[in-house]
C-alpha cells in the first residue's frame, strides 16, 4: 500500500501537507489510506460525521489552493 507521503509526492502536494492541522492530517490518513468511512472516523474521534466530511474537504481544498499558489510563484 502506498504511504500518504508517496501519494502526496506524486500529486506534488507533499510540501504543503505540514501546513494542514493535525486533525485534517489524521482524517485524510484514516479516510484515504486506511479506508475508514466518515461515520467510522467520527466515532473514532468523537465528533459528528458532518464535521469529518467538512474537515476532509477543507484539507483537500487547502492542499489544492497551496499548490496553485506555489505554481504561480514558479
C-alpha positions, 0 to 999 in steps of 0.5 A: 500500500502506498504511504500518504507521503508517496501519494502526496509526492506524486500529486506534488502536494507533499510540501504543503501537507505540514501546513494542514492541522493535525486533525485534517492530517489524521482524517485524510490518513484514516479516510484515504489510506486506511479506508475508514468511512466518515461515520467510522472516523467520527466515532473514532474521534468523537465528533459528528460525521458532518464535521469529518466530511467538512474537515476532509474537504477543507484539507483537500481544498487547502492542499489544492489552493497551496499548490496553485499558489506555489505554481504561480510563484514558479 
